[in-house]
């Protein structure tokens, strides 16, 4: 119902995009709750730049007027993310 009102009344809707920093994987306990010390980083392995480790948030307006045509069930478009 809300989606239909977004199409007919507002001709679109905002979508919100979040890129969250991935957490480092924790090693699984081997036996009886004993934990292994973290392994040193492998040689030659490149760490991610600090710019990619920052969380990023944005929003984009999706124009839904193409769905107002009879029989339309899908739409493809490129949008500008703010």
MITOR-952527 format. One record per atom (N, C-alpha, C, O): x, y, z; residue number from 1; residue in one letter. Coordinates in pm, 1 decimal, m for minus. Last residue first. Layout:
BEGIN
REC         u         v         w  num  residuo
REC         X         Y         Z  NUM        a
...
END
This chain:
BEGIN
REC         u         v         w  num  residuo
REC    2370.7    1080.4    m339.0   82        x
REC    2416.1    1199.4    m266.7   82        x
REC    2488.2    1158.3    m140.4   82        x
REC    2534.4    1243.9     m65.0   82        x
REC    2381.6     925.5    m644.9   81        x
REC    2384.0     902.3    m500.3   81        x
REC    2443.3    1025.0    m433.6   81        x
REC    2553.2    1068.4    m468.0   81        x
REC    2173.5     927.8    m918.0   80        x
REC    2283.8     997.2    m855.7   80        x
REC    2274.6     975.3    m705.1   80        x
REC    2171.3    1003.4    m644.4   80        x
REC    2087.8     630.0   m1102.5   79        x
REC    2053.6     741.3   m1014.0   79        x
REC    2181.6     800.8    m956.9   79        x
REC    2284.5     733.8    m948.3   79        x
REC    1956.6     465.5   m1381.1   78        x
REC    2075.5     506.3   m1306.9   78        x
REC    2037.9     628.1   m1224.7   78        x
REC    1966.1     717.0   m1270.6   78        x
REC    1710.7     207.2   m1415.8   77        x
REC    1755.5     344.8   m1424.6   77        x
REC    1884.1     364.2   m1345.6   77        x
REC    1915.0     287.3   m1254.5   77        x
REC    1442.8       5.3   m1502.5   76        x
REC    1588.2      13.5   m1493.0   76        x
REC    1627.6     158.9   m1508.5   76        x
REC    1584.2     226.4   m1601.8   76        x
REC    1161.4    m171.8   m1377.5   75        x
REC    1218.8     m50.8   m1434.0   75        x
REC    1368.9     m53.0   m1409.9   75        x
REC    1416.2    m106.5   m1309.6   75        x
REC     867.5    m378.7   m1401.5   74        x
REC    1008.8    m355.1   m1370.2   74        x
REC    1051.1    m221.3   m1428.1   74        x
REC     985.0    m165.5   m1515.7   74        x
REC     605.2    m379.3   m1474.4   73        x
REC     638.6    m445.6   m1348.4   73        x
REC     784.0    m423.8   m1308.2   73        x
REC     820.3    m447.8   m1193.0   73        x
REC     337.7    m245.2   m1652.8   72        x
REC     478.3    m227.1   m1615.8   72        x
REC     503.8    m292.0   m1480.0   72        x
REC     433.9    m264.0   m1382.7   72        x
REC      66.0    m255.9   m1703.3   71        x
REC     146.5    m374.2   m1732.3   71        x
REC     293.1    m362.6   m1693.8   71        x
REC     366.2    m461.4   m1701.5   71        x
REC      25.6      89.6   m1768.1   70        x
REC     m38.3     m40.7   m1748.8   70        x
REC      54.3    m155.9   m1789.7   70        x
REC     113.4    m153.4   m1897.6   70        x
REC     253.8     308.2   m1601.0   69        x
REC     201.0     257.1   m1728.7   69        x
REC     140.8     118.5   m1705.6   69        x
REC     197.8      38.1   m1631.8   69        x
REC     374.9     359.9   m1364.0   68        x
REC     235.6     401.6   m1376.4   68        x
REC     172.8     353.5   m1507.3   68        x
REC      50.7     358.0   m1522.2   68        x
REC     640.8     306.4   m1365.9   67        x
REC     553.2     199.5   m1318.2   67        x
REC     405.3     236.7   m1326.3   67        x
REC     319.3     153.2   m1298.3   67        x
REC     761.2     542.2   m1432.4   66        x
REC     751.9     440.4   m1537.9   66        x
REC     659.7     325.3   m1496.3   66        x
REC     606.4     254.7   m1581.9   66        x
REC     779.1     682.5   m1194.0   65        x
REC     669.4     715.3   m1285.8   65        x
REC     654.9     613.8   m1398.7   65        x
REC     546.4     600.7   m1455.4   65        x
REC     970.6     662.1    m996.7   64        x
REC     884.9     546.6   m1019.8   64        x
REC     771.4     574.4   m1118.3   64        x
REC     676.3     496.5   m1125.0   64        x
REC    1295.9     744.4    m936.4   63        x
REC    1177.9     792.2   m1007.3   63        x
REC    1094.2     671.2   m1048.2   63        x
REC    1140.4     587.0   m1125.2   63        x
REC    1464.2     756.2    m640.3   62        x
REC    1424.6     663.3    m745.5   62        x
REC    1294.1     715.3    m806.3   62        x
REC    1193.7     728.8    m736.3   62        x
REC    1728.3     929.4    m506.4   61        x
REC    1586.6     939.7    m541.0   61        x
REC    1559.9     846.0    m657.6   61        x
REC    1625.2     855.0    m761.6   61        x
REC    1951.8     818.7    m253.7   60        x
REC    1924.1     840.7    m395.1   60        x
REC    1773.0     844.6    m416.3   60        x
REC    1698.8     771.1    m351.1   60        x
REC    2213.4     862.1     m12.4   59        x
REC    2073.3     843.4     m46.9   59        x
REC    2054.9     876.6    m193.5   59        x
REC    2132.2     953.1    m251.2   59        x
REC    2472.8     723.3     201.3   58        x
REC    2421.2     806.6      92.9   58        x
REC    2272.7     782.5      73.1   58        x
REC    2214.1     693.4     134.5   58        x
REC    2774.4     661.3     379.7   57        x
REC    2628.8     666.6     378.1   57        x
REC    2584.5     756.9     263.5   57        x
REC    2651.1     855.6     232.4   57        x
REC    3043.1     458.9     479.7   56        x
REC    2991.3     556.4     384.4   56        x
REC    2839.1     547.0     381.6   56        x
REC    2782.6     437.7     381.1   56        x
REC    3311.6     403.5     706.5   55        x
REC    3173.9     378.2     666.4   55        x
REC    3123.6     491.8     577.1   55        x
REC    3158.9     607.9     598.0   55        x
REC    3645.4     346.9     598.9   54        x
REC    3548.5     440.2     656.2   54        x
REC    3407.4     398.8     614.2   54        x
REC    3385.8     362.7     498.5   54        x
REC    3816.0     188.7     461.7   53        x
REC    3773.9     140.2     591.6   53        x
REC    3671.9     231.7     658.1   53        x
REC    3617.6     197.4     763.1   53        x
REC    3899.6     318.2     237.8   52        x
REC    3802.0     211.7     218.9   52        x
REC    3750.7     157.7     351.7   52        x
REC    3650.2      86.8     353.5   52        x
REC    4088.6     491.9     345.7   51        x
REC    3967.7     549.2     284.3   51        x
REC    3860.0     443.0     266.9   51        x
REC    3741.3     473.1     279.6   51        x
REC    4301.9     335.8     418.4   50        x
REC    4213.5     384.0     524.5   50        x
REC    4085.5     444.4     469.0   50        x
REC    3983.8     447.7     538.4   50        x
REC    4340.0      48.6     206.0   49        x
REC    4363.2     190.4     237.6   49        x
REC    4261.8     237.8     341.6   49        x
REC    4150.6     185.8     350.4   49        x
REC    4407.5    m276.9     332.7   48        x
REC    4316.5    m184.9     266.3   48        x
REC    4352.5     m41.2     300.1   48        x
REC    4392.0     m12.8     413.2   48        x
REC    4729.7    m432.7     287.9   47        x
REC    4618.8    m388.2     371.5   47        x
REC    4534.9    m287.7     293.9   47        x
REC    4583.5    m222.0     201.8   47        x
REC    4844.2    m705.9     106.4   46        x
REC    4827.2    m560.9     107.4   46        x
REC    4708.9    m525.3     195.9   46        x
REC    4600.3    m581.2     180.6   46        x
REC    5078.7    m950.5     168.9   45        x
REC    4937.0    m917.9     175.0   45        x
REC    4922.3    m767.3     191.5   45        x
REC    4982.1    m708.3     281.6   45        x
REC    5345.0    m999.4     192.4   44        x
REC    5294.6    m967.9      59.4   44        x
REC    5146.7    m933.7      57.8   44        x
REC    5094.5    m891.8     m45.5   44        x
REC    5304.2   m1229.9     456.2   43        x
REC    5390.1   m1139.2     379.7   43        x
REC    5330.7   m1118.8     241.9   43        x
REC    5273.3   m1210.4     182.9   43        x
REC    5013.5   m1225.3     665.2   42        x
REC    5101.0   m1292.5     569.4   42        x
REC    5182.8   m1189.5     492.9   42        x
REC    5137.8   m1077.6     468.1   42        x
REC    5003.0   m1116.4    1004.6   41        x
REC    4963.0   m1099.9     865.0   41        x
REC    5065.0   m1163.6     771.7   41        x
REC    5185.7   m1157.3     795.0   41        x
REC    4994.8   m1371.7    1259.7   40        x
REC    5053.3   m1250.4    1201.9   40        x
REC    5010.6   m1237.7    1056.4   40        x
REC    4984.4   m1338.7     991.1   40        x
REC    4695.1   m1484.2    1420.4   39        x
REC    4807.6   m1512.5    1331.2   39        x
REC    4863.8   m1381.1    1277.9   39        x
REC    4787.5   m1287.7    1253.3   39        x
REC    4612.0   m1448.5    1763.7   38        x
REC    4590.2   m1411.1    1624.0   38        x
REC    4716.2   m1434.2    1541.5   38        x
REC    4827.8   m1407.8    1586.0   38        x
REC    4621.0   m1747.3    1963.1   37        x
REC    4661.6   m1608.3    1942.5   37        x
REC    4641.7   m1573.1    1795.2   37        x
REC    4653.8   m1660.9    1709.7   37        x
REC    4322.4   m1935.4    2022.1   36        x
REC    4453.9   m1924.2    1960.4   36        x
REC    4492.0   m1777.6    1954.4   36        x
REC    4404.7   m1691.7    1941.9   36        x
REC    4157.4   m2017.8    2323.5   35        x
REC    4167.2   m1935.9    2203.7   35        x
REC    4309.9   m1933.5    2153.5   35        x
REC    4405.3   m1930.1    2231.2   35        x
REC    3956.2   m2267.1    2466.6   34        x
REC    4091.3   m2212.4    2448.6   34        x
REC    4096.0   m2134.4    2318.0   34        x
REC    4045.1   m2179.3    2215.3   34        x
REC    3714.5   m2392.5    2503.7   33        x
REC    3718.3   m2248.7    2517.5   33        x
REC    3855.7   m2187.8    2502.2   33        x
REC    3871.6   m2067.5    2522.9   33        x
REC    3763.9   m2664.2    2442.9   32        x
REC    3735.6   m2621.4    2580.2   32        x
REC    3753.2   m2470.9    2600.2   32        x
REC    3802.3   m2427.9    2704.5   32        x
REC    3940.3   m2599.8    2146.1   31        x
REC    3888.4   m2698.4    2240.8   31        x
REC    3873.2   m2634.1    2378.3   31        x
REC    3959.8   m2559.0    2423.2   31        x
REC    3932.2   m2370.3    1960.1   30        x
REC    3966.0   m2508.3    1923.2   30        x
REC    3904.2   m2608.0    2020.0   30        x
REC    3823.9   m2692.1    1979.4   30        x
REC    3723.2   m2107.1    1859.2   29        x
REC    3792.2   m2172.9    1971.3   29        x
REC    3811.8   m2320.2    1938.7   29        x
REC    3718.5   m2387.4    1894.8   29        x
REC    3787.8   m1938.0    1558.5   28        x
REC    3697.9   m2025.8    1631.9   28        x
REC    3777.7   m2097.3    1740.9   28        x
REC    3889.1   m2143.1    1715.5   28        x
REC    3892.6   m1596.5    1531.5   27        x
REC    3920.2   m1740.0    1518.6   27        x
REC    3825.7   m1821.1    1606.4   27        x
REC    3788.3   m1777.8    1715.4   27        x
REC    3687.4   m1348.0    1384.1   26        x
REC    3750.5   m1399.0    1505.0   26        x
REC    3777.3   m1547.2    1486.1   26        x
REC    3693.3   m1617.8    1430.3   26        x
REC    3733.5   m1123.5    1120.0   25        x
REC    3683.5   m1251.8    1164.7   25        x
REC    3761.3   m1297.6    1287.3   25        x
REC    3883.8   m1287.2    1293.2   25        x
REC    3663.7    m778.7    1151.3   24        x
REC    3762.5    m882.9    1131.6   24        x
REC    3707.6   m1012.3    1189.4   24        x
REC    3643.1   m1012.0    1294.2   24        x
REC    3379.9    m635.5     988.9   23        x
REC    3451.6    m670.7    1110.9   23        x
REC    3553.2    m779.7    1078.6   23        x
REC    3531.4    m862.3     990.0   23        x
REC    3362.3    m388.9     733.3   22        x
REC    3351.8    m528.8     775.5   22        x
REC    3434.1    m553.8     901.6   22        x
REC    3543.5    m499.8     918.0   22        x
REC    3185.5     m87.8     755.5   21        x
REC    3318.1    m147.6     762.8   21        x
REC    3303.7    m293.0     807.4   21        x
REC    3239.5    m319.3     909.1   21        x
REC    2912.7     m39.5     533.8   20        x
REC    2962.5     m53.5     669.8   20        x
REC    3096.8    m124.6     666.2   20        x
REC    3118.8    m212.1     582.5   20        x
REC    2738.4     169.0     346.4   19        x
REC    2851.4      76.7     333.6   19        x
REC    2918.7      75.4     468.9   19        x
REC    2974.5     175.7     513.3   19        x
REC    2405.2     225.2     279.8   18        x
REC    2505.9     224.9     386.0   18        x
REC    2613.5     123.6     351.4   18        x
REC    2584.1       6.1     329.6   18        x
REC    2153.7     418.7     131.9   17        x
REC    2260.7     321.8     111.2   17        x
REC    2364.4     337.1     221.2   17        x
REC    2406.7     448.3     252.5   17        x
REC    1810.5     461.3      87.6   16        x
REC    1927.5     496.1     167.6   16        x
REC    2028.6     383.1     158.2   16        x
REC    1994.1     266.1     174.5   16        x
REC    1589.5     604.3    m147.8   15        x
REC    1651.1     484.4     m91.9   15        x
REC    1778.4     528.7     m21.6   15        x
REC    1845.7     622.0     m65.5   15        x
REC    1285.1     778.3    m184.5   14        x
REC    1426.6     783.3    m149.9   14        x
REC    1470.7     644.9    m106.2   14        x
REC    1397.7     575.6     m35.4   14        x
REC    1060.0     752.4    m466.6   13        x
REC    1092.5     738.3    m325.3   13        x
REC    1244.0     749.5    m306.7   13        x
REC    1320.8     732.3    m401.4   13        x
REC     787.0     865.4    m682.6   12        x
REC     917.3     807.7    m652.8   12        x
REC     937.8     791.7    m504.3   12        x
REC     846.4     813.9    m424.9   12        x
REC     549.2    1005.0    m703.2   11        x
REC     620.2     968.7    m827.0   11        x
REC     759.6     913.2    m801.9   11        x
REC     842.8     914.1    m892.7   11        x
REC     378.2    1056.0    m496.5   10        x
REC     507.1    1123.2    m493.5   10        x
REC     591.4    1096.4    m617.9   10        x
REC     695.5    1159.6    m635.8   10        x
REC     136.8     916.5    m571.2    9        x
REC     134.2    1049.5    m510.5    9        x
REC     266.3    1124.6    m524.2    9        x
REC     267.5    1242.6    m559.1    9        x
REC     204.3     670.1    m703.4    8        x
REC      98.2     757.8    m753.0    8        x
REC     105.1     900.8    m698.8    8        x
REC      81.4     996.0    m773.1    8        x
REC     430.5     562.7    m566.5    7        x
REC     425.4     569.4    m713.1    7        x
REC     324.6     673.6    m758.5    7        x
REC     356.0     757.1    m843.3    7        x
REC     362.9     580.6    m298.3    6        x
REC     485.8     644.5    m344.5    6        x
REC     485.0     660.6    m496.1    6        x
REC     533.5     761.0    m548.2    6        x
REC     134.6     421.3    m296.5    5        x
REC     117.1     565.3    m275.3    5        x
REC     244.5     641.2    m314.7    5        x
REC     235.5     755.3    m360.2    5        x
REC     256.5     172.5    m338.8    4        x
REC     162.2     224.0    m438.3    4        x
REC     140.8     373.7    m421.3    4        x
REC     129.9     446.1    m520.3    4        x
REC     399.9     148.5    m100.5    3        x
REC     471.8     156.1    m226.7    3        x
REC     381.7     213.9    m335.6    3        x
REC     426.5     295.6    m416.0    3        x
REC     191.2     128.4      83.3    2        x
REC     278.4     244.8      90.0    2        x
REC     355.0     261.6     m41.2    2        x
REC     373.7     373.6     m88.6    2        x
REC      82.0    m118.2       0.0    1        x
REC       0.0       0.0       0.0    1        x
REC      87.3     125.9       0.0    1        x
REC      60.4     219.7     m75.0    1        x
END
